[in-house]
Structure formats: structure tokens, C-alpha cells
Amino acid sequence: MLVEELQNIKSDKTVDARGTACPGPLLAAKKAIGEIKSGEVMEILSSDEGTKKDIPKWAMKKGHEYLGTIEESGYFIIYMKKN
């Protein structure tokens, strides 16, 4: 998705893992995915560079849809949709 499309997504769950190092953001996302329904969107906020690769890999492995990443000043917003 384009950045403009990502910015217009309404997230059903936000996981704020900024300030935690790997594997903190991934573990937080794994815990939070159980709190949303199929078809809902979760956004993960992370300042850890590795999260940009870890979350998409995990999402695809589990059958969820990785929607994209927005880079903000000092952190990333990663969007995924639960299968």
C-alpha cells in the first residue's frame, strides 16, 4: 500500500512498543493479535530497526496480511490485518 493509503487506515488495535528492543515489539504484537478479530487491523509502533523485517515475516508466516510500514521521526508504524 502507498503511504497515503496507510495513513488513512483506521486501526482496531495499537501496540506501542517504542523504546523496547528486539524481541519486545514482536512479542507485544504476538500477544495483541489475540485481542482483535479476523479482518481487523493492528498497528505496531516501534523504534527498533529490526521490527521492520520481523513483523512482516511473522505476519506472513501466520497467514496474516502485512499492509505496510510508515517511517516517522524516530520510529515506525507497521500495519497488519488479522486473517
C-alpha positions in Angstrom: 0.0 0.0 0.0 1.0 3.6 -0.5 1.9 5.8 2.4 -1.2 7.9 1.8 -3.4 4.7 1.9 -1.7 3.6 5.1 -2.2 7.0 6.8 -6.0 6.7 6.1 -6.3 3.2 7.7 -8.4 3.0 10.8 -6.6 0.8 13.2 -8.6 -1.5 15.5 -5.6 -2.1 17.9 -2.4 -0.1 18.5 0.6 -1.7 20.1 3.1 0.9 21.3 6.4 -0.9 21.6 8.6 2.2 21.2 11.6 2.1 23.4 11.8 -1.7 23.6 14.5 -3.7 21.9 14.1 -6.8 19.9 12.3 -9.1 20.5 10.0 -6.8 22.6 7.9 -5.4 19.7 7.4 -8.8 18.2 6.3 -10.3 21.5 3.9 -7.5 22.1 2.4 -7.9 18.6 2.0 -11.7 19.2 0.2 -11.0 22.4 -2.1 -8.3 21.0 -3.1 -10.2 17.8 -5.3 -12.4 20.0 -7.2 -9.3 21.1 -8.6 -8.4 17.7 -11.0 -10.2 15.3 -10.3 -11.6 11.9 -10.3 -8.8 9.3 -9.3 -6.2 11.8 -6.2 -4.0 11.5 -3.4 -3.7 14.1 -0.7 -1.1 14.1 2.6 -1.6 15.8 4.7 1.4 16.8 8.4 0.5 17.2 11.7 2.3 17.4 13.6 -0.9 16.9 15.0 -1.2 13.3 14.7 -5.0 13.3 10.9 -4.7 13.7 10.5 -3.6 10.1 11.6 -7.1 9.0 10.4 -9.2 12.0 6.7 -8.2 11.9 6.1 -8.7 8.2 7.9 -12.1 8.3 5.8 -13.2 11.3 2.6 -11.9 9.9 3.0 -13.8 6.6 4.2 -17.0 8.4 1.0 -16.9 10.5 -1.3 -16.1 7.5 -2.0 -12.5 8.4 -1.7 -9.7 5.8 1.2 -7.2 6.1 -0.1 -3.9 4.8 3.0 -1.7 5.0 5.2 0.5 7.1 5.4 4.2 7.6 8.6 5.7 8.8 8.1 8.5 11.3 10.8 10.6 13.0 12.5 8.1 15.4 10.0 5.2 15.0 8.0 3.1 12.6 4.3 2.3 12.2 3.7 -1.2 10.9 0.2 -2.2 9.7 -1.1 -5.7 9.5 -4.6 -7.3 9.1 -5.5 -10.4 11.1 -6.5 -13.4 9.0 
